[in-house]
Amino acid sequence: MKKMIMSLAVLIGAAFVVGCGAEDVGSAPVVRVSASQREKDVNEKAESTLKWLESMAPSERQAALSRAPQIAASLKETTDPGIKSRLASLGLNL
C-alpha cells in the first residue's frame, strides 16, 4: 500500500514537472505595442544609430553597414523626415 501511494505521488509530481510551462518553453512573452509607440521606438533607435554612424569616417560607415545588414534594415523603418534627410546627407539612401 505504501509503495502504491509513493508511486502515485511520484507520477503526479512527474506529470506536474513535465507539464509546467510546456507551451512556453523557449518563447518570449508577447508584448502588445501600439503603432504610434512602435513608430516612436523605431525613430529613437534610428536616431541613436545615426549618431553612431555620423561619428565614423565614410569608409568605416560602409564597412559597418556591410558587416551588419540588420542596421540598414532597421534604419529603413524610420518615418522621421529629419532622420531620412540626415541619412541622405551621409550618402545612405535607404
N, C-alpha and C positions, 0 to 999 in steps of 0.2 A: 504494500500500500504506500509506504514511504517513497519507494522508487518511482511509483506511478505519479505521485504528487510532484516529485523533483523533476521527472521527465516533462510533465505538463508545464511546470514553471520555466524550464529551460526552453521549451518550444515557444511559449508565449514571449519570453524575453528575446529569443532569436527573431521571431516574427516582428516584434517591435523595433529591434535594431535594424533589420533589413528594410522595414517599411518607413523608417524615419527619413523624411526628405527625399525619398527615392526619385520623385519627379523634378526636384530642384537641383539635383547633383550637377555641378559644373555650370550652372546658369546664373547670370547676374539678375538682381531684382529688376523688374520692369518699372521704369520711371516715366511717367507721362509728363510731357513738356508742351506748353502752348507754342504755336507757331511764332508768336512775337518773342517769346523767351528764347526759342531756338535761334531766331534771326539775331537777337542781341548777343547770344553766346558765340555764334559764328563770327560776328563782326568784332567782338572783343578778342577772340583768338587770332583773327586775321590781323588786327591792329598790332598785337604783340609780335606776331610772326614777321610782319612788315618792318617793325623797328629792328628786329634781329637781322633781317636781310639788308636793311639800309646801312647797318654797321659794317657790312662786308664790302670788299672790293668786288667789282663785276665778275671777275673770274671765279672768285670764291663762291659768289652767289649762284652762278650757273652750276658749279660743281656740287653745291649743297642740294640744289633742286634736282639735279640728275641722279644723285645718290638716294634721294628720298622723294619719290614722286607723289607720296601722300601729302607733302607740304603744298605742292601746286594744286592738288585736288581740293584740299581744304580752303585754299585761297580763292579758288573758282566759285565757292559757295557764297562769298560775301556779296551783299547787296548795297553796301555803302558806296556811294559815288566818289567820296573823298578817298577812300582806300583804293578803289579801282583806278583813279587818276594817279595816285602815288605809285601804284604798281606799274602803270603805263610809263611813268617818268623814269622808272628803273629799267625799262625795256622788257617788262614782263606783261605781255598782253595775254592774260589768261582768260 
